[in-house]
Every structure is written in C-alpha cells, then in structure tokens.
C-alpha cells in the first residue's frame, strides 16, 4: 500500500499516451528485464532499449523515474 499522495502521483504517471510509453519486457525469464517503448498501435513491435535490469523491481523503478522526470519537465522542473 502507498500513501494517498503517492498513490495519486502514481496514477498521474500512468496516464500517458500509449505511443512511446515505457514498458517492461522480460528478455530472459526471471533473469533479465529490458525497458521497451510501446508503438501506440496494436500488432506493431515493442522497441527495445539498451536498458537491462536483473530484477523486475529495478526495471519498474527505472520507469517510475523516467515518468516522474517527464511529468516534472511538463511543469518546467528539472530533476
């Protein structure tokens, strides 16, 4: 469970357009997780980045930071 303010922030970070949205791709089962970018249209391939993580939690944290940075930049705030 998250605090109410954190839960609200997480909800706000999730509401972004699908095209270019970061996602997690399990590239080696239980061993490697890669950040991918959604194409924005069904049936098209997810574009994999060079970012790889040993745990899903690390990949989730990386995406959280990316989305937070993008949200702050919308308001002219740099991380």
C-alpha positions in Angstrom: 0.0 0.0 0.0 1.1 3.5 -0.8 0.2 6.7 1.0 -2.6 8.7 -0.6 -0.3 11.4 -2.1 2.0 8.7 -3.6 -1.0 6.7 -4.9 -2.3 9.9 -6.7 1.2 10.6 -8.2 1.5 7.0 -9.4 -2.0 7.3 -11.0 -1.0 10.5 -12.8 2.2 8.9 -14.1 0.3 6.0 -15.6 -2.0 8.3 -17.7 0.3 8.9 -20.7 -0.3 8.3 -24.4 0.5 4.7 -25.4 2.8 5.6 -28.2 6.3 5.8 -26.7 5.2 4.7 -23.3 7.8 2.8 -21.4 7.1 -0.8 -20.6 9.0 -3.8 -19.2 9.9 -6.8 -21.4 11.2 -9.9 -19.8 14.0 -10.8 -22.2 15.4 -13.7 -20.2 12.8 -15.4 -18.0 13.4 -14.5 -14.3 16.9 -13.1 -15.2 16.7 -10.0 -17.4 14.2 -7.3 -17.9 14.5 -4.7 -20.7 12.8 -1.3 -21.0 10.8 -1.1 -24.1 8.8 1.6 -25.9 5.2 0.9 -26.9 4.4 1.6 -30.6 1.0 3.0 -30.0 -0.8 0.6 -32.4 -1.8 -3.0 -31.9 0.2 -5.6 -33.7 3.4 -3.5 -34.0 6.6 -4.5 -32.3 7.7 -3.0 -29.0 11.0 -1.1 -29.5 13.6 -2.5 -27.0 16.1 -0.1 -25.5 19.6 -0.9 -24.3 18.5 -0.6 -20.6 18.6 -4.0 -18.9 17.9 -4.9 -15.3 18.4 -8.0 -13.2 15.0 -7.7 -11.4 11.6 -6.6 -12.4 11.6 -4.2 -9.4 14.7 -2.4 -10.7 13.0 -2.0 -14.1 9.8 -0.7 -12.5 11.8 1.8 -10.5 13.7 3.0 -13.7 10.3 3.5 -15.5 8.9 5.4 -12.4 11.9 7.8 -12.5 11.5 8.3 -16.3 7.8 9.1 -16.0 8.4 11.3 -13.0 11.1 13.3 -14.9 8.8 13.7 -17.9 5.9 14.9 -15.7 8.2 17.4 -13.9 9.5 18.7 -17.2 6.0 19.5 -18.3 5.9 22.0 -15.4 9.4 23.3 -16.1 11.0 21.5 -13.2 14.3 19.6 -13.8 15.3 16.6 -11.8 
